[in-house]
Amino acid sequence: MARLSAEKQHLEEVGHALEIESNAVQEVTPEISRLPRKTQLKIDIRLIIPVGIVYALSIIDRINIGQANVVGMAEELQLEVGSRYNIALMVFFPAYILGELPSNLSLVKFGVANTLSVLTIGMGCFTIAQGQVHSWQALAAMRFMLGLFEAGVFPAVILLCSSWYPRYQVHLRLAMLYGIGLVASGFAGVLAYGLGQMEGLSGWGGWRWIFTIEGAITIAIGICLRFIIDDFPDRAKFLSAEERETVMQRLTADRGNATTEKVTWKNLKDLSKDLTLWVTTWMYFCNVVAVYGLAYFVPSIIADMGYSGVMAALYSAPPYLVGLGFLLIGGFVADKIHRRLPIIIVQTSLGIVGLAIMSQPSLSSQARYAGIFLSIASCQANNAAILIFGQNNIVGSAKMNLASILNIAAGALSGIVASNIYTSNTAPGYLPGLATTMALNGCLICTCVLAWIILAKRNRVADRGEVIYHGVPGWRWTL
């Protein structure tokens, strides 16, 4: 308790120590925007790599049920009866929503490092537990508990990135995090293929080893995490005092509020009036239906194309690696042109083409597999672009944290939808699921165009000096 009180007092002192002459967001000069290369590298290594690994493990622990399902779990737990598999997938998401508020309050009260470490260890424990179940009901219960612990992981990742990097460097860094996640998602298929070969070892099915080994890795990383990351630049022990001051000056020049803020009811009231918040939430919902639907059902779709269980798990990996290219190129271009919406529109259009190809069982397996590449790559790359579009248009760490809560809630709701629109009785075309996903992608494009028109008009009004947004002179909406 004494330590927590000291940390709370430290945050308050930081807020008084950093006096900002005005609340204006200054133009970020090259001298301020560019840290010394050594300092930037130190930050990237100490933040992006460990946090990226945790984010990757959260994805693997969430979607490995798709690989396990085609490597013997469906038969052993009789998941093909009725909607048992869909139920086991779906229960994760109500828990994900329920866990958001306490986990995000914990981020504020106990700090990101402490909270993220505990959540990661919990994820590992319940991933291992999935490998020990003997009924579909027990599997569903473990998935529910997994959702509770995973709820706070992504808000913590977003909060860390937004607390360490200027707005126009965040997209590329988050793209790097997603890149690690995408490589891990692809590796999950390869790992499932390898662990599936352990069938019969110690009397266990291969699917049990998938959960057990991956959960043990997650626990080990969670223990190490507490000693690696720092919540905010002002307290980073791996930086010198001069480096910390330079980083804080850069954040202040970019945002006008580089200090940690508290969550208040006033923040909530302000957020409810923010059009960008609701637009981003809807965009995220539309995109993540594709993310979850493909993650959970592509192994089954590939199996229906004629591949065996372990081979279906293996062939689900390469599309995620192509998604890495989409992600990095899109992030680089978006940061260069200071635009998010055009990137989202292009990537979503490619995804619709891929989904349309997948929905045609009369096409060759090779053609449908190419459609899987396009679909997975585009929706995975869009995640970073959509969330950073929202973060670029919000001032204040507390507001960014609350915005992340709503976006993740939307993602959880999309997971519930995705868990129910793909059903085994619609194989091999899975037309209802794919058609729903295409329709939502179309809505995403329309929303982007509408947001572009509205926000561009707002910027023109601000250019004429007729209005000041967020109470910050010089603020312009990122398109």
Backbone torsions as a table, in degrees:
resi	resn	phi	psi	omega
1	MET	NA	-39.0	179.4
2	ALA	-62.4	-39.4	-179.6
3	ARG	-65.7	-41.8	179.9
4	LEU	-63.8	-39.3	178.5
5	SER	-65.0	-39.1	178.6
6	ALA	-64.1	-41.1	179.7
7	GLU	-65.8	-39.8	179.0
8	LYS	-62.5	-43.5	178.9
9	GLN	-63.9	-37.8	179.3
10	HIS	-61.2	-43.3	179.5
11	LEU	-62.3	-40.0	179.6
12	GLU	-66.0	-38.5	178.9
13	GLU	-65.2	-39.0	178.2
14	VAL	-61.0	-41.1	-179.9
15	GLY	-61.3	-34.2	178.6
16	HIS	-82.0	-32.7	-175.9
17	ALA	-68.9	-34.9	-178.6
18	LEU	-90.1	86.2	179.0
19	GLU	-86.9	127.3	-178.9
20	ILE	-108.3	125.1	-174.7
21	GLU	-56.8	-40.2	175.0
22	SER	-144.0	167.7	-179.9
23	ASN	-89.0	16.0	-177.1
24	ALA	-73.1	143.2	171.1
25	VAL	-88.3	109.3	-177.0
26	GLN	-77.5	159.4	172.6
27	GLU	-68.7	130.3	-176.2
28	VAL	-80.8	111.9	-179.3
29	THR	-77.4	159.6	178.1
30	PRO	-55.9	-35.6	-178.1
31	GLU	-64.9	-36.7	-179.4
32	ILE	-82.4	-40.4	-172.1
33	SER	-72.0	-24.8	-177.3
34	ARG	-104.0	111.4	172.6
35	LEU	-76.2	157.4	170.0
36	PRO	-53.3	141.9	-173.6
37	ARG	-56.4	-39.4	-179.7
38	LYS	-63.2	-42.4	180.0
39	THR	-65.8	-45.0	179.7
40	GLN	-60.6	-41.2	179.8
41	LEU	-65.3	-41.0	178.4
42	LYS	-60.0	-43.5	179.9
43	ILE	-64.9	-46.2	-178.6
44	ASP	-60.8	-41.9	-178.6
45	ILE	-67.6	-44.8	-176.1
46	ARG	-77.0	-17.6	-178.1
47	LEU	-110.6	-56.5	-171.3
48	ILE	-65.6	-44.7	-175.2
49	ILE	-66.2	-55.9	-178.8
50	PRO	-64.9	-41.0	179.8
51	VAL	-68.5	-36.0	176.4
52	GLY	-62.8	-38.6	178.3
53	ILE	-64.8	-43.1	178.9
54	VAL	-63.1	-44.8	178.3
55	TYR	-61.0	-41.1	179.0
56	ALA	-62.4	-43.1	179.8
57	LEU	-65.2	-35.7	178.2
58	SER	-63.9	-36.9	177.5
59	ILE	-68.2	-47.2	-178.8
60	ILE	-59.7	-46.9	-178.6
61	ASP	-65.5	-25.0	-179.8
62	ARG	-81.0	-39.6	-171.5
63	ILE	-103.6	-5.7	-177.4
64	ASN	-65.5	-13.6	175.5
65	ILE	-63.1	-29.7	177.9
66	GLY	-64.1	-43.2	176.9
67	GLN	-70.6	-42.6	180.0
68	ALA	-60.7	-32.9	-178.3
69	ASN	-61.9	-35.0	-178.7
70	VAL	-94.8	1.2	-179.6
71	VAL	-111.6	28.2	171.9
72	GLY	115.3	-16.7	-177.9
73	MET	-65.8	-40.3	-178.2
74	ALA	-58.5	-42.8	-179.1
75	GLU	-71.4	-44.6	-175.0
76	GLU	-68.4	-37.0	-179.3
77	LEU	-99.7	5.1	179.1
78	GLN	54.0	47.7	-178.5
79	LEU	-75.6	-13.3	-178.7
80	GLU	-80.3	-7.4	178.0
81	VAL	-77.1	122.4	178.7
82	GLY	57.0	-133.0	-177.6
83	SER	-110.9	30.5	-175.6
84	ARG	-60.4	-44.5	-179.9
85	TYR	-63.5	-43.0	178.9
86	ASN	-62.0	-38.6	178.9
87	ILE	-66.0	-43.3	179.0
88	ALA	-60.8	-35.0	176.0
89	LEU	-71.4	-43.7	-169.8
90	MET	-69.0	-37.2	-173.3
91	VAL	-64.5	-20.1	176.9
92	PHE	-58.2	-37.0	-168.0
93	PHE	-80.9	-38.6	171.3
94	PRO	-59.1	-38.0	176.9
95	ALA	-64.9	-37.0	178.6
96	TYR	-60.7	-40.7	178.3
97	ILE	-69.8	-44.7	-179.1
98	LEU	-62.5	-33.8	-177.0
99	GLY	-80.4	-10.7	-174.8
100	GLU	-65.4	-49.9	-175.7
101	LEU	-61.1	-53.1	-180.0
102	PRO	-63.1	-37.2	-179.2
103	SER	-68.6	-37.4	179.3
104	ASN	-74.4	-34.0	172.5
105	LEU	-64.4	-36.0	177.4
106	SER	-65.2	-35.9	177.0
107	LEU	-58.7	-39.7	-179.2
108	VAL	-75.4	-42.8	-172.9
109	LYS	-78.4	-43.4	-173.7
110	PHE	-106.9	-7.9	180.0
111	GLY	94.3	157.4	-176.1
112	VAL	-68.6	-44.3	-175.7
113	ALA	-60.9	-48.4	179.9
114	ASN	-62.3	-47.8	-176.3
115	THR	-65.5	-45.9	-177.2
116	LEU	-64.4	-35.4	177.9
117	SER	-64.1	-46.8	180.0
118	VAL	-64.1	-43.6	-179.9
119	LEU	-62.4	-39.7	-178.9
120	THR	-66.7	-42.4	177.1
121	ILE	-62.3	-42.4	177.8
122	GLY	-61.8	-40.8	177.0
123	MET	-57.4	-45.5	-178.5
124	GLY	-62.8	-41.2	-178.9
125	CYS	-61.4	-44.6	-176.6
126	PHE	-81.8	-17.3	170.2
127	THR	-70.1	-44.8	175.6
128	ILE	-59.7	-41.3	-178.3
129	ALA	-60.4	-32.2	178.1
130	GLN	-62.9	-29.9	179.6
131	GLY	-78.3	-5.2	-177.9
132	GLN	-106.3	-1.9	-173.2
133	VAL	-78.8	158.5	179.4
134	HIS	-128.8	11.2	176.5
135	SER	-148.2	157.5	-179.7
136	TRP	-69.8	-27.8	177.8
137	GLN	-66.1	-41.9	178.3
138	ALA	-65.7	-37.5	176.7
139	LEU	-60.2	-45.1	179.5
140	ALA	-62.2	-39.1	179.5
141	ALA	-64.0	-42.1	179.1
142	MET	-67.5	-35.5	176.5
143	ARG	-64.9	-36.9	177.5
144	PHE	-61.9	-46.4	179.9
145	MET	-65.1	-37.6	177.0
146	LEU	-59.9	-41.2	178.8
147	GLY	-61.5	-38.1	178.6
148	LEU	-60.2	-41.4	-177.1
149	PHE	-79.4	-30.4	-179.0
150	GLU	-77.4	-14.8	-172.2
151	ALA	-57.7	-36.2	-174.9
152	GLY	-92.1	-3.9	-173.5
153	VAL	-67.3	-52.5	-174.9
154	PHE	-69.1	-40.3	173.2
155	PRO	-56.6	-36.4	178.0
156	ALA	-65.5	-39.9	178.8
157	VAL	-63.2	-47.0	179.9
158	ILE	-62.7	-43.7	-178.7
159	LEU	-62.8	-41.7	179.0
160	LEU	-62.6	-47.4	-179.4
161	CYS	-61.7	-43.4	-177.7
162	SER	-71.4	-21.3	179.8
163	SER	-86.9	-15.7	-174.8
164	TRP	-110.6	-22.1	-172.6
165	TYR	-124.7	146.2	171.7
166	PRO	-61.8	161.2	-173.5
167	ARG	-54.8	-43.3	-173.5
168	TYR	-88.0	9.2	168.4
169	GLN	-111.0	-10.6	-175.5
170	VAL	-67.4	-42.1	-174.3
171	HIS	-59.3	-46.8	-178.9
172	LEU	-64.6	-39.1	179.5
173	ARG	-67.7	-42.4	177.0
174	LEU	-66.3	-33.2	174.6
175	ALA	-62.3	-37.6	176.9
176	MET	-64.1	-41.8	177.2
177	LEU	-62.1	-46.7	177.5
178	TYR	-61.9	-35.7	178.9
179	GLY	-60.2	-44.6	175.6
180	ILE	-60.7	-41.4	178.6
181	GLY	-64.2	-39.3	179.8
182	LEU	-68.3	-41.8	176.1
183	VAL	-59.7	-42.1	179.1
184	ALA	-65.9	-38.3	178.2
185	SER	-62.7	-41.8	175.7
186	GLY	-66.8	-41.4	179.8
187	PHE	-65.0	-27.6	179.0
188	ALA	-58.6	-39.3	177.6
189	GLY	-66.8	-41.7	178.1
190	VAL	-65.4	-43.8	179.4
191	LEU	-63.2	-41.1	178.0
192	ALA	-62.4	-38.1	177.2
193	TYR	-62.0	-45.8	-179.6
194	GLY	-66.5	-47.1	-179.2
195	LEU	-68.2	-28.0	176.2
196	GLY	-63.3	-23.5	178.0
197	GLN	-73.4	-10.0	179.2
198	MET	-83.9	10.4	177.7
199	GLU	-48.0	124.3	177.5
200	GLY	93.9	-16.6	179.4
201	LEU	-66.3	127.1	-175.9
202	SER	58.4	22.2	178.8
203	GLY	77.1	10.9	-179.1
204	TRP	-98.3	148.7	170.4
205	GLY	-73.4	156.9	-179.2
206	GLY	-59.1	-33.4	-178.6
207	TRP	-65.0	-31.0	178.2
208	ARG	-67.2	-37.2	178.2
209	TRP	-66.9	-32.4	177.6
210	ILE	-58.0	-50.6	-179.7
211	PHE	-66.9	-42.0	-173.5
212	THR	-67.7	-49.1	-178.1
213	ILE	-67.1	-44.5	-178.5
214	GLU	-66.8	-35.0	176.7
215	GLY	-67.7	-38.7	179.0
216	ALA	-64.1	-39.8	177.2
217	ILE	-62.2	-41.4	-179.5
218	THR	-62.5	-42.8	179.0
219	ILE	-61.8	-44.5	-179.3
220	ALA	-60.8	-42.9	179.2
221	ILE	-66.5	-39.2	179.9
222	GLY	-61.6	-37.7	178.3
223	ILE	-66.0	-41.9	-178.1
224	CYS	-71.3	-29.2	-170.2
225	LEU	-59.1	-39.5	-175.8
226	ARG	-57.5	-27.8	-175.0
227	PHE	-97.6	5.8	-174.3
228	ILE	-112.1	-47.4	-171.5
229	ILE	-95.4	155.2	174.6
230	ASP	-118.0	145.5	-174.9
231	ASP	-67.4	-39.7	-170.0
232	PHE	-150.5	150.3	-175.1
233	PRO	-57.1	-32.2	-175.2
234	ASP	-66.1	-15.9	-178.5
235	ARG	-117.5	13.7	-176.0
236	ALA	-75.3	111.6	-177.7
237	LYS	-73.6	-20.9	-179.0
238	PHE	-80.7	-6.3	175.5
239	LEU	-104.6	148.4	174.2
240	SER	-73.9	166.7	179.1
241	ALA	-59.5	-39.7	179.2
242	GLU	-65.5	-40.6	179.3
243	GLU	-66.5	-41.1	178.2
244	ARG	-61.2	-42.5	179.9
245	GLU	-63.6	-40.6	179.7
246	THR	-64.4	-43.1	179.5
247	VAL	-63.2	-43.9	-179.6
248	MET	-65.4	-38.8	177.3
249	GLN	-62.6	-39.6	-179.6
250	ARG	-65.1	-43.3	179.3
251	LEU	-66.2	-39.2	179.0
252	THR	-63.9	-43.5	179.4
253	ALA	-63.5	-33.8	-177.2
254	ASP	-79.2	-40.6	-171.4
255	ARG	-115.9	-25.5	-176.4
256	GLY	81.0	4.5	-179.9
257	ASN	-156.2	72.6	-175.1
258	ALA	-82.4	-5.8	-178.9
259	THR	-86.6	160.3	179.1
260	THR	-72.1	135.9	-179.2
261	GLU	-112.2	156.7	175.6
262	LYS	-89.5	152.3	174.2
263	VAL	-82.2	125.9	-179.6
264	THR	-131.6	166.9	176.7
265	TRP	-65.1	-28.0	177.4
266	LYS	-64.0	-39.6	176.3
267	ASN	-59.3	-44.1	-178.7
268	LEU	-63.4	-41.0	179.3
269	LYS	-64.4	-42.3	178.8
270	ASP	-63.9	-42.0	-178.4
271	LEU	-63.1	-36.2	-177.8
272	SER	-64.3	-18.0	179.6
273	LYS	-97.6	-0.2	-173.0
274	ASP	-90.3	109.2	-179.6
275	LEU	-58.4	-40.5	-177.1
276	THR	-60.6	-36.3	179.0
277	LEU	-58.8	-48.6	-176.4
278	TRP	-73.3	-35.5	176.5
279	VAL	-62.9	-45.9	-179.7
280	THR	-64.1	-39.8	178.9
281	THR	-61.0	-44.5	178.8
282	TRP	-66.0	-43.0	178.7
283	MET	-60.1	-42.9	-179.0
284	TYR	-64.5	-42.6	177.4
285	PHE	-57.3	-49.6	-178.2
286	CYS	-58.0	-40.7	-175.8
287	ASN	-75.4	-40.1	-171.9
288	VAL	-75.3	-18.1	170.3
289	VAL	-57.6	-41.5	177.2
290	ALA	-67.8	-42.4	-178.3
291	VAL	-57.8	-52.0	-177.2
292	TYR	-72.8	-42.2	-179.5
293	GLY	-58.0	-45.0	-179.3
294	LEU	-71.9	-38.9	-179.4
295	ALA	-61.9	-41.4	-176.0
296	TYR	-82.7	-29.1	-170.0
297	PHE	-115.3	-11.9	177.7
298	VAL	-59.9	-40.6	175.2
299	PRO	-56.7	-39.9	178.1
300	SER	-69.0	-38.7	178.0
301	ILE	-63.2	-42.4	178.6
302	ILE	-65.7	-38.7	177.5
303	ALA	-62.7	-38.6	177.9
304	ASP	-68.4	-16.5	177.1
305	MET	-82.3	-1.4	173.7
306	GLY	113.8	4.6	-178.9
307	TYR	-94.3	150.2	179.8
308	SER	-72.2	171.3	-175.6
309	GLY	-55.1	-56.9	-177.5
310	VAL	-67.5	-33.1	178.1
311	MET	-70.8	-34.0	176.4
312	ALA	-63.7	-39.7	176.6
313	ALA	-63.8	-41.1	-179.6
314	LEU	-65.4	-43.8	-177.1
315	TYR	-73.6	-9.9	176.2
316	SER	-79.5	-7.8	-175.4
317	ALA	-80.1	-50.2	-172.3
318	PRO	-54.7	-37.7	-179.6
319	PRO	-57.5	-31.4	179.5
320	TYR	-70.1	-30.5	178.3
321	LEU	-71.5	-35.3	173.5
322	VAL	-65.5	-36.7	176.7
323	GLY	-59.1	-30.1	177.3
324	LEU	-61.2	-41.5	177.5
325	GLY	-63.3	-46.2	176.0
326	PHE	-55.1	-44.6	-174.5
327	LEU	-63.9	-50.2	-176.2
328	LEU	-69.8	-41.8	178.5
329	ILE	-64.6	-45.9	178.9
330	GLY	-62.0	-41.9	178.8
331	GLY	-64.6	-41.7	179.7
332	PHE	-64.1	-48.1	-178.8
333	VAL	-64.4	-43.3	-178.7
334	ALA	-61.2	-41.7	178.8
335	ASP	-68.9	-33.3	-179.8
336	LYS	-69.9	-43.9	-176.0
337	ILE	-93.4	-2.6	-178.9
338	HIS	57.1	39.8	179.5
339	ARG	-136.0	137.8	177.2
340	ARG	-109.0	-42.8	-170.9
341	LEU	-61.1	-41.5	178.5
342	PRO	-61.2	-37.1	179.3
343	ILE	-64.6	-43.7	180.0
344	ILE	-62.4	-42.4	-178.5
345	ILE	-62.7	-46.0	-179.6
346	VAL	-63.4	-46.4	-177.9
347	GLN	-65.6	-39.6	179.1
348	THR	-65.4	-38.6	178.5
349	SER	-61.3	-42.4	177.3
350	LEU	-64.0	-36.9	178.6
351	GLY	-64.0	-38.9	178.2
352	ILE	-62.7	-41.0	177.3
353	VAL	-60.3	-45.3	179.9
354	GLY	-63.0	-42.9	179.0
355	LEU	-63.6	-38.7	178.5
356	ALA	-62.8	-40.1	178.0
357	ILE	-65.8	-42.7	-179.6
358	MET	-61.6	-30.3	-173.5
359	SER	-79.2	0.7	-177.1
360	GLN	-108.1	90.9	-178.7
361	PRO	-64.0	-16.3	179.1
362	SER	-73.8	-17.5	178.4
363	LEU	-75.0	163.1	179.8
364	SER	-67.6	159.2	178.0
365	SER	-60.6	-36.1	-179.7
366	GLN	-64.4	-41.3	179.9
367	ALA	-66.2	-44.4	179.9
368	ARG	-66.2	-34.2	177.4
369	TYR	-65.8	-37.4	175.0
370	ALA	-62.6	-37.9	176.1
371	GLY	-62.7	-37.2	176.8
372	ILE	-61.9	-41.7	177.7
373	PHE	-56.3	-52.0	-177.8
374	LEU	-62.1	-43.3	-175.2
375	SER	-66.0	-49.6	-178.3
376	ILE	-66.4	-45.4	-177.2
377	ALA	-60.4	-42.8	-175.4
378	SER	-70.8	-45.7	-176.8
379	CYS	-70.5	-34.3	177.6
380	GLN	-66.8	-42.1	178.9
381	ALA	-66.6	-31.8	-178.9
382	ASN	-66.9	-28.3	-177.9
383	ASN	-54.5	-50.6	-179.1
384	ALA	-63.0	-44.9	-176.4
385	ALA	-61.8	-42.6	-177.5
386	ILE	-67.7	-47.3	-177.7
387	LEU	-66.4	-38.7	179.2
388	ILE	-73.4	-29.8	171.8
389	PHE	-56.0	-44.0	177.8
390	GLY	-67.9	-45.8	-177.8
391	GLN	-64.5	-34.9	178.7
392	ASN	-64.3	-20.6	-174.9
393	ASN	-107.9	19.0	179.2
394	ILE	-127.7	135.5	177.4
395	VAL	-106.0	129.4	176.1
396	GLY	109.6	129.0	-177.4
397	SER	-65.3	-34.2	178.4
398	ALA	-65.8	-43.0	177.9
399	LYS	-63.2	-40.2	179.5
400	MET	-63.9	-38.4	179.1
401	ASN	-64.9	-44.7	-179.8
402	LEU	-67.9	-36.9	176.4
403	ALA	-62.8	-38.7	178.3
404	SER	-63.1	-37.0	178.9
405	ILE	-59.0	-46.7	-179.3
406	LEU	-66.3	-39.6	178.9
407	ASN	-64.5	-40.3	179.8
408	ILE	-70.3	-34.3	175.0
409	ALA	-62.1	-41.3	177.1
410	ALA	-63.2	-38.7	177.0
411	GLY	-63.5	-38.2	178.1
412	ALA	-65.8	-41.7	177.2
413	LEU	-62.9	-38.3	178.1
414	SER	-66.3	-31.9	176.4
415	GLY	-65.4	-37.5	176.3
416	ILE	-62.7	-43.8	178.1
417	VAL	-61.8	-49.2	-176.9
418	ALA	-62.1	-32.5	-178.9
419	SER	-69.2	-17.0	-173.7
420	ASN	-114.6	-11.7	-177.6
421	ILE	-91.0	-15.6	175.0
422	TYR	-105.2	113.9	-179.4
423	THR	-127.7	152.5	-174.9
424	SER	-63.0	-28.2	-177.9
425	ASN	-75.8	-4.1	176.0
426	THR	-102.1	4.3	177.1
427	ALA	-67.8	154.0	3.0
428	PRO	-91.8	-6.8	-176.5
429	GLY	-82.2	-26.8	-177.6
430	TYR	48.9	42.7	-172.7
431	LEU	-61.8	-43.9	-179.9
432	PRO	-58.0	-44.7	-179.9
433	GLY	-66.1	-46.0	-178.3
434	LEU	-68.5	-37.8	178.9
435	ALA	-65.9	-41.3	177.4
436	THR	-62.1	-42.5	179.3
437	THR	-64.0	-41.2	177.9
438	MET	-63.8	-40.8	-179.9
439	ALA	-62.6	-41.6	178.9
440	LEU	-67.9	-34.8	175.1
441	ASN	-64.3	-37.8	175.2
442	GLY	-62.4	-41.4	176.1
443	CYS	-61.9	-36.9	179.0
444	LEU	-62.1	-44.2	178.7
445	ILE	-62.9	-45.1	179.5
446	CYS	-61.3	-40.3	178.9
447	THR	-64.2	-40.7	178.7
448	CYS	-61.8	-43.9	-179.8
449	VAL	-63.3	-44.2	-179.6
450	LEU	-64.3	-44.0	179.0
451	ALA	-62.5	-39.6	178.8
452	TRP	-59.1	-46.5	-179.1
453	ILE	-63.2	-46.9	-175.9
454	ILE	-67.0	-47.0	-176.6
455	LEU	-71.0	-34.7	176.1
456	ALA	-62.9	-39.3	177.4
457	LYS	-64.2	-41.1	177.8
458	ARG	-61.6	-40.8	178.9
459	ASN	-63.3	-38.2	178.8
460	ARG	-65.2	-38.4	176.9
461	VAL	-63.6	-42.6	178.7
462	ALA	-66.0	-36.7	178.1
463	ASP	-60.7	-32.7	179.5
464	ARG	-81.5	-2.0	178.1
465	GLY	76.7	19.2	-176.1
466	GLU	-85.4	-16.3	-177.8
467	VAL	-154.0	150.4	174.2
468	ILE	-118.0	119.9	-177.7
469	TYR	-89.6	144.2	178.7
470	HIS	59.7	14.8	-177.5
471	GLY	67.7	19.1	-175.4
472	VAL	-120.3	107.9	176.6
473	PRO	-58.6	137.7	179.3
474	GLY	90.6	-5.3	-179.8
475	TRP	-68.6	134.9	173.3
476	ARG	-132.5	143.8	179.3
477	TRP	-72.4	138.3	174.3
478	THR	-83.0	126.8	-177.1
479	LEU	-93.6	NA	NA
